[in-house]
């Protein structure tokens, strides 16, 4: 019976901590509305670099196979947009 009371107290204390953190998150969301998106992206990139993530730059490469050329030509000659939403 004693362990059940201890577990109940732990659950209550964790619930209180979670509620406190939710309040803090709400206040942070209000403050973050003033920060421009470019600044947020720069901060995220800096944090990622600090944590060791190496960004990969992809270099475009072009193929010269006839199938690719034909499909590209076909898509350029059609008069509809490539991507419709």
ABEGO torsion letter per residue (X at the ends): XAAAAAAAAAAAAAAAAAAAAAAAAAAAAAAAAABBAAAAAAAAAAAAAAAGBBBBBBBBBBBABAAAAAAAAAAAABABBABBX
